[in-house]
Amino acid sequence: MSGQLRVGYAKRNFDAAIADKDTFGLDANLTLAATAKTAIRFNVSNDFGVSALGESTDSFLFSTSINSRVDDQWSWQAGLAFRAVDYPT
């Protein structure tokens, strides 16, 4: 098992008439070795983002994947992800 965890508190201050925003920041990944050739990965992220129009967004991501090596040249991978983005109204 290996991984990384980063936790923090983020605050966005705007100069314009937009309300300031605070959020709990998280960036984590974990890799589990199910067998010598198979790994399972988990990722979680929560942070601010920026829309195509330059507006502040809240972004949450959870994903998981499994990867297995068939031999030295071939492997396969399958994954699933959920992403939620809160755009300004």
N, CA, C and O atoms as CSV, one atom per row, in Angstrom:
chain,resi,resn,atom,element,x,y,z
A,1,MET,N,N,0.847,-1.165,0.000
A,1,MET,CA,C,0.000,0.000,0.000
A,1,MET,C,C,0.896,1.233,0.000
A,1,MET,O,O,1.886,1.311,0.728
A,2,SER,N,N,0.521,2.184,-0.831
A,2,SER,CA,C,1.224,3.466,-0.858
A,2,SER,C,C,0.215,4.554,-1.172
A,2,SER,O,O,-0.851,4.280,-1.723
A,3,GLY,N,N,0.545,5.775,-0.826
A,3,GLY,CA,C,-0.382,6.853,-1.104
A,3,GLY,C,C,0.135,8.179,-0.609
A,3,GLY,O,O,1.257,8.301,-0.119
A,4,GLN,N,N,-0.721,9.166,-0.755
A,4,GLN,CA,C,-0.391,10.515,-0.360
A,4,GLN,C,C,-1.678,11.203,0.081
A,4,GLN,O,O,-2.736,11.004,-0.517
A,5,LEU,N,N,-1.579,12.009,1.126
A,5,LEU,CA,C,-2.731,12.740,1.640
A,5,LEU,C,C,-2.317,14.175,1.905
A,5,LEU,O,O,-1.362,14.433,2.638
A,6,ARG,N,N,-3.041,15.103,1.306
A,6,ARG,CA,C,-2.820,16.528,1.553
A,6,ARG,C,C,-4.152,17.138,1.966
A,6,ARG,O,O,-5.136,17.066,1.230
A,7,VAL,N,N,-4.172,17.736,3.143
A,7,VAL,CA,C,-5.384,18.336,3.692
A,7,VAL,C,C,-5.092,19.786,4.008
A,7,VAL,O,O,-4.000,20.121,4.468
A,8,GLY,N,N,-6.060,20.641,3.762
A,8,GLY,CA,C,-5.846,22.047,4.051
A,8,GLY,C,C,-7.142,22.824,4.069
A,8,GLY,O,O,-8.232,22.272,3.920
A,9,TYR,N,N,-6.994,24.100,4.254
A,9,TYR,CA,C,-8.128,25.013,4.266
A,9,TYR,C,C,-7.827,26.106,3.252
A,9,TYR,O,O,-6.785,26.758,3.329
A,10,ALA,N,N,-8.722,26.307,2.314
A,10,ALA,CA,C,-8.489,27.283,1.248
A,10,ALA,C,C,-9.493,28.427,1.368
A,10,ALA,O,O,-10.659,28.214,1.699
A,11,LYS,N,N,-9.033,29.612,1.101
A,11,LYS,CA,C,-9.888,30.794,1.147
A,11,LYS,C,C,-9.646,31.616,-0.109
A,11,LYS,O,O,-8.503,31.904,-0.465
A,12,ARG,N,N,-10.727,31.990,-0.774
A,12,ARG,CA,C,-10.639,32.843,-1.956
A,12,ARG,C,C,-11.214,34.197,-1.628
A,12,ARG,O,O,-12.360,34.313,-1.196
A,13,ASN,N,N,-10.414,35.218,-1.835
A,13,ASN,CA,C,-10.855,36.597,-1.623
A,13,ASN,C,C,-10.959,37.291,-2.974
A,13,ASN,O,O,-10.037,37.232,-3.787
A,14,PHE,N,N,-12.078,37.941,-3.201
A,14,PHE,CA,C,-12.315,38.626,-4.466
A,14,PHE,C,C,-12.300,40.131,-4.249
A,14,PHE,O,O,-12.767,40.623,-3.221
A,15,ASP,N,N,-11.762,40.855,-5.218
A,15,ASP,CA,C,-11.751,42.313,-5.161
A,15,ASP,C,C,-13.096,42.888,-5.606
A,15,ASP,O,O,-13.461,43.998,-5.218
A,16,ALA,N,N,-13.823,42.135,-6.415
A,16,ALA,CA,C,-15.099,42.615,-6.965
A,16,ALA,C,C,-16.219,42.409,-5.941
A,16,ALA,O,O,-15.968,42.081,-4.781
A,17,ALA,N,N,-17.434,42.605,-6.389
A,17,ALA,CA,C,-18.608,42.481,-5.515
A,17,ALA,C,C,-19.033,41.028,-5.342
A,17,ALA,O,O,-20.199,40.756,-5.057
A,18,ILE,N,N,-18.119,40.110,-5.505
A,18,ILE,CA,C,-18.399,38.686,-5.343
A,18,ILE,C,C,-18.064,38.300,-3.908
A,18,ILE,O,O,-17.065,38.761,-3.355
A,19,ALA,N,N,-18.893,37.461,-3.310
A,19,ALA,CA,C,-18.654,37.031,-1.924
A,19,ALA,C,C,-17.409,36.146,-1.845
A,19,ALA,O,O,-17.186,35.300,-2.711
A,20,ASP,N,N,-16.608,36.346,-0.809
A,20,ASP,CA,C,-15.435,35.495,-0.583
A,20,ASP,C,C,-15.896,34.069,-0.306
A,20,ASP,O,O,-17.027,33.851,0.130
A,21,LYS,N,N,-15.029,33.107,-0.557
A,21,LYS,CA,C,-15.376,31.700,-0.365
A,21,LYS,C,C,-14.297,30.996,0.428
A,21,LYS,O,O,-13.110,31.281,0.270
A,22,ASP,N,N,-14.713,30.074,1.281
A,22,ASP,CA,C,-13.818,29.206,2.033
A,22,ASP,C,C,-14.184,27.761,1.724
A,22,ASP,O,O,-15.345,27.462,1.446
A,23,THR,N,N,-13.213,26.872,1.770
A,23,THR,CA,C,-13.504,25.459,1.576
A,23,THR,C,C,-12.440,24.601,2.239
A,23,THR,O,O,-11.317,25.047,2.477
A,24,PHE,N,N,-12.804,23.390,2.527
A,24,PHE,CA,C,-11.900,22.372,3.036
A,24,PHE,C,C,-11.203,21.762,1.827
A,24,PHE,O,O,-11.873,21.231,0.941
A,25,GLY,N,N,-9.886,21.822,1.770
A,25,GLY,CA,C,-9.134,21.290,0.644
A,25,GLY,C,C,-8.632,19.887,0.925
A,25,GLY,O,O,-8.164,19.593,2.025
A,26,LEU,N,N,-8.730,19.035,-0.061
A,26,LEU,CA,C,-8.308,17.643,0.087
A,26,LEU,C,C,-7.765,17.145,-1.241
A,26,LEU,O,O,-8.349,17.383,-2.298
A,27,ASP,N,N,-6.652,16.460,-1.169
A,27,ASP,CA,C,-6.080,15.789,-2.338
A,27,ASP,C,C,-5.461,14.506,-1.814
A,27,ASP,O,O,-4.451,14.540,-1.111
A,28,ALA,N,N,-6.061,13.377,-2.153
A,28,ALA,CA,C,-5.591,12.096,-1.615
A,28,ALA,C,C,-5.570,11.037,-2.704
A,28,ALA,O,O,-6.439,11.010,-3.576
A,29,ASN,N,N,-4.582,10.176,-2.647
A,29,ASN,CA,C,-4.549,9.014,-3.523
A,29,ASN,C,C,-3.978,7.837,-2.745
A,29,ASN,O,O,-3.109,7.998,-1.888
A,30,LEU,N,N,-4.472,6.684,-3.054
A,30,LEU,CA,C,-4.072,5.453,-2.376
A,30,LEU,C,C,-3.973,4.351,-3.412
A,30,LEU,O,O,-4.871,4.191,-4.239
A,31,THR,N,N,-2.896,3.595,-3.373
A,31,THR,CA,C,-2.712,2.460,-4.266
A,31,THR,C,C,-2.536,1.208,-3.430
A,31,THR,O,O,-1.664,1.139,-2.564
A,32,LEU,N,N,-3.372,0.221,-3.699
A,32,LEU,CA,C,-3.288,-1.060,-3.008
A,32,LEU,C,C,-2.818,-2.125,-3.995
A,32,LEU,O,O,-3.339,-2.213,-5.106
A,33,ALA,N,N,-1.850,-2.923,-3.602
A,33,ALA,CA,C,-1.388,-4.022,-4.438
A,33,ALA,C,C,-2.226,-5.249,-4.098
A,33,ALA,O,O,-1.978,-5.917,-3.094
A,34,ALA,N,N,-3.223,-5.546,-4.942
A,34,ALA,CA,C,-4.097,-6.692,-4.704
A,34,ALA,C,C,-3.340,-8.003,-4.920
A,34,ALA,O,O,-3.500,-8.957,-4.158
A,35,THR,N,N,-2.523,-8.036,-5.958
A,35,THR,CA,C,-1.630,-9.164,-6.233
A,35,THR,C,C,-0.323,-8.575,-6.755
A,35,THR,O,O,-0.169,-7.356,-6.826
A,36,ALA,N,N,0.612,-9.443,-7.119
A,36,ALA,CA,C,1.889,-8.954,-7.651
A,36,ALA,C,C,1.708,-8.214,-8.976
A,36,ALA,O,O,2.538,-7.378,-9.331
A,37,LYS,N,N,0.633,-8.510,-9.713
A,37,LYS,CA,C,0.407,-7.888,-11.015
A,37,LYS,C,C,-0.787,-6.940,-11.049
A,37,LYS,O,O,-1.016,-6.292,-12.071
A,38,THR,N,N,-1.545,-6.840,-9.979
A,38,THR,CA,C,-2.780,-6.055,-9.983
A,38,THR,C,C,-2.757,-4.983,-8.905
A,38,THR,O,O,-2.442,-5.252,-7.746
A,39,ALA,N,N,-3.097,-3.763,-9.308
A,39,ALA,CA,C,-3.147,-2.625,-8.373
A,39,ALA,C,C,-4.524,-1.973,-8.438
A,39,ALA,O,O,-5.128,-1.873,-9.506
A,40,ILE,N,N,-5.010,-1.531,-7.281
A,40,ILE,CA,C,-6.269,-0.808,-7.186
A,40,ILE,C,C,-5.944,0.594,-6.678
A,40,ILE,O,O,-5.231,0.758,-5.688
A,41,ARG,N,N,-6.477,1.603,-7.370
A,41,ARG,CA,C,-6.171,2.988,-7.013
A,41,ARG,C,C,-7.443,3.742,-6.657
A,41,ARG,O,O,-8.495,3.543,-7.266
A,42,PHE,N,N,-7.327,4.616,-5.655
A,42,PHE,CA,C,-8.416,5.495,-5.238
A,42,PHE,C,C,-7.889,6.923,-5.215
A,42,PHE,O,O,-6.767,7.168,-4.773
A,43,ASN,N,N,-8.694,7.857,-5.687
A,43,ASN,CA,C,-8.330,9.277,-5.679
A,43,ASN,C,C,-9.527,10.095,-5.205
A,43,ASN,O,O,-10.665,9.835,-5.597
A,44,VAL,N,N,-9.256,11.085,-4.357
A,44,VAL,CA,C,-10.279,12.018,-3.891
A,44,VAL,C,C,-9.677,13.413,-3.918
A,44,VAL,O,O,-8.521,13.609,-3.545
A,45,SER,N,N,-10.476,14.386,-4.365
A,45,SER,CA,C,-10.005,15.762,-4.433
A,45,SER,C,C,-11.170,16.714,-4.191
A,45,SER,O,O,-12.274,16.492,-4.688
A,46,ASN,N,N,-10.922,17.760,-3.436
A,46,ASN,CA,C,-11.907,18.814,-3.194
A,46,ASN,C,C,-11.157,20.139,-3.187
A,46,ASN,O,O,-10.270,20.347,-2.360
A,47,ASP,N,N,-11.512,21.036,-4.107
A,47,ASP,CA,C,-10.761,22.281,-4.225
A,47,ASP,C,C,-11.559,23.293,-5.033
A,47,ASP,O,O,-12.642,22.990,-5.533
A,48,PHE,N,N,-11.018,24.488,-5.154
A,48,PHE,CA,C,-11.576,25.506,-6.025
A,48,PHE,C,C,-11.124,25.237,-7.451
A,48,PHE,O,O,-10.085,24.618,-7.679
A,49,GLY,N,N,-11.905,25.702,-8.395
A,49,GLY,CA,C,-11.544,25.633,-9.799
A,49,GLY,C,C,-11.932,26.931,-10.473
A,49,GLY,O,O,-12.369,27.874,-9.814
A,50,VAL,N,N,-11.774,26.981,-11.775
A,50,VAL,CA,C,-12.130,28.163,-12.556
A,50,VAL,C,C,-12.919,27.698,-13.776
A,50,VAL,O,O,-12.506,26.779,-14.482
A,51,SER,N,N,-14.063,28.345,-14.015
A,51,SER,CA,C,-14.879,27.988,-15.178
A,51,SER,C,C,-14.262,28.575,-16.448
A,51,SER,O,O,-13.290,29.327,-16.387
A,52,ALA,N,N,-14.837,28.223,-17.592
A,52,ALA,CA,C,-14.355,28.741,-18.875
A,52,ALA,C,C,-14.533,30.254,-18.975
A,52,ALA,O,O,-13.856,30.919,-19.759
A,53,LEU,N,N,-15.456,30.791,-18.167
A,53,LEU,CA,C,-15.696,32.239,-18.166
A,53,LEU,C,C,-14.874,32.953,-17.108
A,53,LEU,O,O,-15.027,34.159,-16.916
A,54,GLY,N,N,-13.999,32.222,-16.415
A,54,GLY,CA,C,-13.148,32.824,-15.400
A,54,GLY,C,C,-13.797,32.957,-14.033
A,54,GLY,O,O,-13.265,33.641,-13.158
A,55,GLU,N,N,-14.942,32.310,-13.840
A,55,GLU,CA,C,-15.647,32.380,-12.562
A,55,GLU,C,C,-15.165,31.275,-11.620
A,55,GLU,O,O,-14.739,30.211,-12.067
A,56,SER,N,N,-15.235,31.534,-10.337
A,56,SER,CA,C,-14.808,30.575,-9.326
A,56,SER,C,C,-15.801,29.418,-9.235
A,56,SER,O,O,-17.013,29.634,-9.250
A,57,THR,N,N,-15.291,28.201,-9.140
A,57,THR,CA,C,-16.129,27.021,-8.975
A,57,THR,C,C,-15.620,26.205,-7.790
A,57,THR,O,O,-14.469,26.343,-7.373
A,58,ASP,N,N,-16.489,25.358,-7.258
A,58,ASP,CA,C,-16.091,24.359,-6.272
A,58,ASP,C,C,-16.063,23.027,-6.995
A,58,ASP,O,O,-17.019,22.687,-7.694
A,59,SER,N,N,-14.991,22.266,-6.845
A,59,SER,CA,C,-14.821,21.036,-7.595
A,59,SER,C,C,-14.522,19.869,-6.659
A,59,SER,O,O,-13.619,19.951,-5.827
A,60,PHE,N,N,-15.284,18.778,-6.797
A,60,PHE,CA,C,-15.076,17.553,-6.024
A,60,PHE,C,C,-14.902,16.404,-7.007
A,60,PHE,O,O,-15.634,16.315,-7.993
A,61,LEU,N,N,-13.929,15.516,-6.745
A,61,LEU,CA,C,-13.665,14.376,-7.612
A,61,LEU,C,C,-13.393,13.141,-6.774
A,61,LEU,O,O,-12.636,13.191,-5.805
A,62,PHE,N,N,-14.019,12.026,-7.155
A,62,PHE,CA,C,-13.696,10.718,-6.591
A,62,PHE,C,C,-13.519,9.770,-7.765
A,62,PHE,O,O,-14.365,9.719,-8.659
A,63,SER,N,N,-12.430,9.024,-7.767
A,63,SER,CA,C,-12.225,8.040,-8.834
A,63,SER,C,C,-11.553,6.801,-8.270
A,63,SER,O,O,-10.859,6.849,-7.255
A,64,THR,N,N,-11.776,5.710,-8.945
A,64,THR,CA,C,-11.127,4.453,-8.598
A,64,THR,C,C,-10.799,3.714,-9.889
A,64,THR,O,O,-11.510,3.842,-10.885
A,65,SER,N,N,-9.739,2.956,-9.866
A,65,SER,CA,C,-9.366,2.182,-11.048
A,65,SER,C,C,-8.637,0.918,-10.618
A,65,SER,O,O,-8.104,0.822,-9.513
A,66,ILE,N,N,-8.633,-0.038,-11.523
A,66,ILE,CA,C,-7.891,-1.275,-11.313
A,66,ILE,C,C,-7.031,-1.495,-12.553
A,66,ILE,O,O,-7.486,-1.300,-13.681
A,67,ASN,N,N,-5.806,-1.896,-12.335
A,67,ASN,CA,C,-4.858,-2.112,-13.409
A,67,ASN,C,C,-4.177,-3.452,-13.170
A,67,ASN,O,O,-3.753,-3.759,-12.055
A,68,SER,N,N,-4.079,-4.244,-14.231
A,68,SER,CA,C,-3.426,-5.548,-14.107
A,68,SER,C,C,-2.489,-5.770,-15.287
A,68,SER,O,O,-2.838,-5.511,-16.439
A,69,ARG,N,N,-1.306,-6.250,-14.976
A,69,ARG,CA,C,-0.320,-6.562,-16.016
A,69,ARG,C,C,-0.505,-7.994,-16.461
A,69,ARG,O,O,-0.459,-8.916,-15.646
A,70,VAL,N,N,-0.715,-8.183,-17.746
A,70,VAL,CA,C,-0.848,-9.525,-18.306
A,70,VAL,C,C,0.537,-10.137,-18.475
A,70,VAL,O,O,0.760,-11.294,-18.119
A,71,ASP,N,N,1.466,-9.355,-19.020
A,71,ASP,CA,C,2.864,-9.762,-19.147
A,71,ASP,C,C,3.705,-8.494,-19.213
A,71,ASP,O,O,3.222,-7.423,-18.845
A,72,ASP,N,N,4.939,-8.586,-19.668
A,72,ASP,CA,C,5.821,-7.417,-19.704
A,72,ASP,C,C,5.375,-6.350,-20.704
A,72,ASP,O,O,5.743,-5.184,-20.561
A,73,GLN,N,N,4.589,-6.730,-21.711
A,73,GLN,CA,C,4.195,-5.782,-22.746
A,73,GLN,C,C,2.728,-5.373,-22.678
A,73,GLN,O,O,2.355,-4.351,-23.253
A,74,TRP,N,N,1.889,-6.141,-21.993
A,74,TRP,CA,C,0.453,-5.883,-22.032
A,74,TRP,C,C,-0.115,-5.716,-20.625
A,74,TRP,O,O,0.267,-6.410,-19.682
A,75,SER,N,N,-1.026,-4.783,-20.528
A,75,SER,CA,C,-1.773,-4.599,-19.289
A,75,SER,C,C,-3.168,-4.079,-19.647
A,75,SER,O,O,-3.401,-3.627,-20.768
A,76,TRP,N,N,-4.067,-4.145,-18.707
A,76,TRP,CA,C,-5.405,-3.598,-18.920
A,76,TRP,C,C,-5.785,-2.764,-17.701
A,76,TRP,O,O,-5.264,-2.961,-16.604
A,77,GLN,N,N,-6.710,-1.825,-17.923
A,77,GLN,CA,C,-7.141,-0.951,-16.851
A,77,GLN,C,C,-8.621,-0.631,-17.020
A,77,GLN,O,O,-9.102,-0.464,-18.141
A,78,ALA,N,N,-9.333,-0.549,-15.916
A,78,ALA,CA,C,-10.734,-0.121,-15.906
A,78,ALA,C,C,-10.897,0.877,-14.772
A,78,ALA,O,O,-10.274,0.737,-13.719
A,79,GLY,N,N,-11.722,1.867,-14.984
A,79,GLY,CA,C,-11.890,2.882,-13.955
A,79,GLY,C,C,-13.286,3.462,-13.942
A,79,GLY,O,O,-14.066,3.303,-14.881
A,80,LEU,N,N,-13.573,4.145,-12.836
A,80,LEU,CA,C,-14.855,4.793,-12.647
A,80,LEU,C,C,-14.602,6.097,-11.905
A,80,LEU,O,O,-13.806,6.135,-10.966
A,81,ALA,N,N,-15.276,7.166,-12.321
A,81,ALA,CA,C,-15.044,8.461,-11.681
A,81,ALA,C,C,-16.360,9.205,-11.507
A,81,ALA,O,O,-17.294,9.056,-12.295
A,82,PHE,N,N,-16.402,10.008,-10.453
A,82,PHE,CA,C,-17.530,10.909,-10.189
A,82,PHE,C,C,-16.943,12.291,-9.965
A,82,PHE,O,O,-16.015,12.460,-9.175
A,83,ARG,N,N,-17.490,13.284,-10.667
A,83,ARG,CA,C,-17.026,14.655,-10.519
A,83,ARG,C,C,-18.230,15.568,-10.359
A,83,ARG,O,O,-19.189,15.487,-11.127
A,84,ALA,N,N,-18.176,16.429,-9.366
A,84,ALA,CA,C,-19.229,17.408,-9.141
A,84,ALA,C,C,-18.597,18.793,-9.141
A,84,ALA,O,O,-17.630,19.051,-8.425
A,85,VAL,N,N,-19.160,19.675,-9.954
A,85,VAL,CA,C,-18.665,21.049,-10.030
A,85,VAL,C,C,-19.822,21.983,-9.712
A,85,VAL,O,O,-20.878,21.916,-10.341
A,86,ASP,N,N,-19.619,22.845,-8.744
A,86,ASP,CA,C,-20.621,23.825,-8.347
A,86,ASP,C,C,-20.285,25.142,-9.017
A,86,ASP,O,O,-19.320,25.810,-8.646
A,87,TYR,N,N,-21.090,25.516,-10.012
A,87,TYR,CA,C,-20.879,26.756,-10.751
A,87,TYR,C,C,-21.641,27.893,-10.073
A,87,TYR,O,O,-22.665,27.648,-9.435
A,88,PRO,N,N,-21.163,29.122,-10.197
A,88,PRO,CA,C,-21.887,30.242,-9.599
A,88,PRO,C,C,-23.237,30.442,-10.255
A,88,PRO,O,O,-23.420,30.159,-11.439
A,89,THR,N,N,-24.177,30.934,-9.469
A,89,THR,CA,C,-25.529,31.163,-10.027
A,89,THR,C,C,-25.785,32.634,-10.219
A,89,THR,O,O,-26.862,33.018,-10.675
